[in-house]
Amino acid sequence: MYNLEQLDTILKRFSAFWEGELYDRGMLAVTCPAPNAPAPPEPASLEQKWLDSSYRFRRFQAECSGTIFLGDALPVFFPNLGPGVVANFMGGEYSLAENTVWFDRNPLVQDITALPDLSFDAQSPMWRVLENDYAQARQEGKDACFTAFSDLGGSIDIAAALVGAENLMMEFYDHPEEVHALIERVDEAWLESFRLSCGLLEKHQKYYSSWLPLLREIPWYPLQADLCVMLSPDIFEEFVAPSLQKFARAIGGHATYHLDGRGELRHLETILSIPEIDTVEWVPDRYDGPYLDSIHPEFFPYLKRIQQSGRNLILRSVNPKLIDTLFEEISPKGVYLTTYVPDEESANVLLRRMERCSLGR
């Protein structure tokens, strides 16, 4: 069910994808439910759900057992601790919720003109959980799955968690130099988190992954700046773009950008001006039934622009009915799609369609 018997071919497709090419066909990761699979174990509490590494990995294993991985789909353990967990690594508080962990409920910084000592702390609660998550995957996962980076968050989003989003909006204008100083400290903590995460992952696997379940032999990461849906292009260029470029360069020029919603499209050209970002993931802010509406024809001009800039393209949870239409408009080269279908027969039909879409391209 884990699709690892196809791993050699999938890795060749990934190698071609990152180079903006095709190995044999465009990349399509398809999953469907395994018949008669038992439900994953429910957590006894929010603390167990988010902080108990043994439970978290057992639940992942159960979810994999209930899933058939087809095409280019692979089991990837994502040690999710909520987006922007670096805020806790720097001393911020966290609040557990059913579907996420919040880091902005009680901002650490009360006065941006008097910043406390903000730096990465390896003894922070969530870093210790993440270390345990990686150790659990290393001990139990063996050759049955890959392990991803946690969602470190975007630099500006972490800054907003530390100060409070509303406060930060005012500080862009009232205390811009202090905002730059805060972002600089966040950047340092983020880069240390990334460096140490690479070291932990290198202990048991050759490839790197993220909440985007792609594999690459060299470190890569999906950068983001979710707050930018509320920012003007000028504010984005001054306060967000420099961190994106800094991170992308530190990663080695192998960064992806998580373009999250139509509110971020105003920043697309600035993002594409950063040469070290070689891939863009487009996520719309609406759904088409159970699927993300990322390949609705409304968005084709943006997808074309991303391809024309020489970037690879990631589209998740796409509507299978629109795949043929998509590849009438763009090339399957350097494109990675994910979707899900009700059964294995539907998945195989879809993969044959993908092969036809890739012919002669």
Solvent accessible surface area in square Angstrom, and as a share of the most:
residue,aa,sasa,rsa
1,M,127,0.57
2,Y,52,0.20
3,N,8,0.04
4,L,44,0.22
5,E,138,0.62
6,Q,91,0.40
7,L,40,0.20
8,D,106,0.55
9,T,43,0.25
10,I,0,0.00
11,L,33,0.16
12,K,105,0.44
13,R,26,0.10
14,F,6,0.02
15,S,71,0.46
16,A,16,0.13
17,F,2,0.01
18,W,22,0.08
19,E,132,0.59
20,G,25,0.24
21,E,86,0.39
22,L,42,0.21
23,Y,108,0.41
24,D,77,0.40
25,R,15,0.05
26,G,0,0.00
27,M,5,0.02
28,L,0,0.00
29,A,6,0.04
30,V,0,0.00
31,T,37,0.21
32,C,4,0.03
33,P,83,0.52
34,A,7,0.06
35,P,102,0.64
36,N,154,0.79
37,A,39,0.31
38,P,108,0.68
39,A,89,0.69
40,P,37,0.23
41,P,53,0.33
42,E,136,0.61
43,P,33,0.21
44,A,96,0.74
45,S,49,0.32
46,L,59,0.30
47,E,97,0.44
48,Q,45,0.20
49,K,49,0.21
50,W,11,0.04
51,L,51,0.25
52,D,49,0.25
53,S,11,0.07
54,S,48,0.31
55,Y,4,0.02
56,R,24,0.09
57,F,2,0.01
58,R,114,0.42
59,R,64,0.23
60,F,25,0.10
61,Q,64,0.28
62,A,27,0.21
63,E,75,0.33
64,C,4,0.03
65,S,55,0.35
66,G,18,0.17
67,T,31,0.18
68,I,22,0.11
69,F,21,0.09
70,L,25,0.12
71,G,12,0.11
72,D,1,0.01
73,A,6,0.05
74,L,8,0.04
75,P,1,0.01
76,V,21,0.12
77,F,8,0.03
78,F,62,0.26
79,P,0,0.00
80,N,45,0.23
81,L,0,0.00
82,G,0,0.00
83,P,68,0.43
84,G,5,0.05
85,V,0,0.00
86,V,0,0.00
87,A,0,0.00
88,N,5,0.03
89,F,0,0.00
90,M,7,0.03
91,G,46,0.44
92,G,5,0.05
93,E,100,0.45
94,Y,69,0.26
95,S,43,0.28
96,L,33,0.16
97,A,27,0.21
98,E,107,0.48
99,N,128,0.66
100,T,27,0.15
101,V,3,0.02
102,W,103,0.36
103,F,13,0.05
104,D,54,0.28
105,R,137,0.50
106,N,80,0.41
107,P,32,0.20
108,L,68,0.34
109,V,4,0.02
110,Q,150,0.67
111,D,72,0.37
112,I,6,0.03
113,T,71,0.42
114,A,70,0.54
115,L,34,0.17
116,P,55,0.34
117,D,129,0.67
118,L,8,0.04
119,S,61,0.39
120,F,38,0.16
121,D,67,0.34
122,A,43,0.33
123,Q,123,0.55
124,S,6,0.04
125,P,74,0.47
126,M,0,0.00
127,W,4,0.01
128,R,116,0.42
129,V,15,0.09
130,L,0,0.00
131,E,58,0.26
132,N,82,0.42
133,D,0,0.00
134,Y,0,0.00
135,A,24,0.18
136,Q,35,0.16
137,A,1,0.01
138,R,74,0.27
139,Q,106,0.47
140,E,87,0.39
141,G,3,0.03
142,K,148,0.63
143,D,133,0.69
144,A,39,0.30
145,C,16,0.10
146,F,21,0.09
147,T,2,0.01
148,A,0,0.00
149,F,1,0.00
150,S,1,0.01
151,D,14,0.07
152,L,0,0.00
153,G,3,0.03
154,G,3,0.02
155,S,7,0.05
156,I,4,0.02
157,D,30,0.16
158,I,0,0.00
159,A,0,0.00
160,A,7,0.05
161,A,11,0.09
162,L,1,0.00
163,V,5,0.03
164,G,10,0.10
165,A,39,0.31
166,E,145,0.65
167,N,81,0.42
168,L,0,0.00
169,M,44,0.20
170,M,120,0.54
171,E,28,0.12
172,F,7,0.03
173,Y,160,0.61
174,D,83,0.43
175,H,64,0.28
176,P,46,0.29
177,E,126,0.57
178,E,52,0.23
179,V,0,0.00
180,H,64,0.28
181,A,42,0.33
182,L,0,0.00
183,I,11,0.06
184,E,81,0.36
185,R,81,0.30
186,V,0,0.00
187,D,3,0.01
188,E,103,0.46
189,A,2,0.02
190,W,1,0.00
191,L,47,0.23
192,E,52,0.23
193,S,0,0.00
194,F,14,0.06
195,R,143,0.52
196,L,49,0.25
197,S,1,0.00
198,C,14,0.09
199,G,32,0.31
200,L,26,0.13
201,L,1,0.00
202,E,102,0.46
203,K,128,0.54
204,H,51,0.23
205,Q,29,0.13
206,K,136,0.57
207,Y,32,0.12
208,Y,15,0.06
209,S,0,0.00
210,S,2,0.01
211,W,37,0.13
212,L,0,0.00
213,P,36,0.23
214,L,0,0.00
215,L,1,0.01
216,R,21,0.08
217,E,96,0.43
218,I,72,0.37
219,P,37,0.23
220,W,0,0.00
221,Y,1,0.00
222,P,0,0.00
223,L,4,0.02
224,Q,9,0.04
225,A,1,0.01
226,D,52,0.27
227,L,15,0.07
228,C,0,0.00
229,V,59,0.34
230,M,117,0.52
231,L,7,0.04
232,S,50,0.32
233,P,63,0.40
234,D,111,0.58
235,I,17,0.09
236,F,0,0.00
237,E,95,0.43
238,E,83,0.37
239,F,5,0.02
240,V,4,0.02
241,A,14,0.11
242,P,72,0.45
243,S,6,0.04
244,L,7,0.03
245,Q,47,0.21
246,K,68,0.29
247,F,3,0.01
248,A,0,0.00
249,R,146,0.53
250,A,63,0.49
251,I,11,0.06
252,G,44,0.42
253,G,20,0.19
254,H,51,0.23
255,A,0,0.00
256,T,0,0.00
257,Y,0,0.00
258,H,15,0.07
259,L,1,0.01
260,D,45,0.23
261,G,4,0.04
262,R,93,0.34
263,G,23,0.22
264,E,0,0.00
265,L,24,0.12
266,R,120,0.44
267,H,1,0.01
268,L,7,0.03
269,E,97,0.43
270,T,25,0.15
271,I,0,0.00
272,L,13,0.07
273,S,77,0.50
274,I,8,0.04
275,P,95,0.60
276,E,31,0.14
277,I,0,0.00
278,D,32,0.16
279,T,0,0.00
280,V,0,0.00
281,E,0,0.00
282,W,3,0.01
283,V,16,0.09
284,P,5,0.03
285,D,83,0.43
286,R,74,0.27
287,Y,150,0.57
288,D,51,0.26
289,G,61,0.59
290,P,90,0.57
291,Y,30,0.11
292,L,21,0.10
293,D,7,0.04
294,S,0,0.00
295,I,1,0.00
296,H,66,0.29
297,P,63,0.40
298,E,72,0.32
299,F,1,0.00
300,F,13,0.06
301,P,85,0.53
302,Y,78,0.30
303,L,1,0.00
304,K,71,0.30
305,R,86,0.31
306,I,0,0.00
307,Q,39,0.17
308,Q,136,0.60
309,S,30,0.20
310,G,65,0.63
311,R,30,0.11
312,N,6,0.03
313,L,0,0.00
314,I,0,0.00
315,L,0,0.00
316,R,55,0.20
317,S,29,0.19
318,V,0,0.00
319,N,19,0.10
320,P,16,0.10
321,K,167,0.71
322,L,39,0.19
323,I,0,0.00
324,D,53,0.27
325,T,50,0.29
326,L,0,0.00
327,F,6,0.02
328,E,139,0.62
329,E,73,0.33
330,I,6,0.03
331,S,33,0.21
332,P,0,0.00
333,K,77,0.32
334,G,4,0.04
335,V,1,0.01
336,Y,1,0.00
337,L,0,0.00
338,T,19,0.11
339,T,4,0.02
340,Y,83,0.32
341,V,13,0.08
342,P,98,0.61
343,D,64,0.33
344,E,78,0.35
345,E,130,0.58
346,S,40,0.26
347,A,0,0.00
348,N,58,0.30
349,V,65,0.37
350,L,3,0.02
351,L,22,0.11
352,R,124,0.45
353,R,46,0.17
354,M,0,0.00
355,E,86,0.39
356,R,144,0.52
357,C,19,0.12
358,S,8,0.05
359,L,133,0.66
360,G,89,0.85
361,R,104,0.38
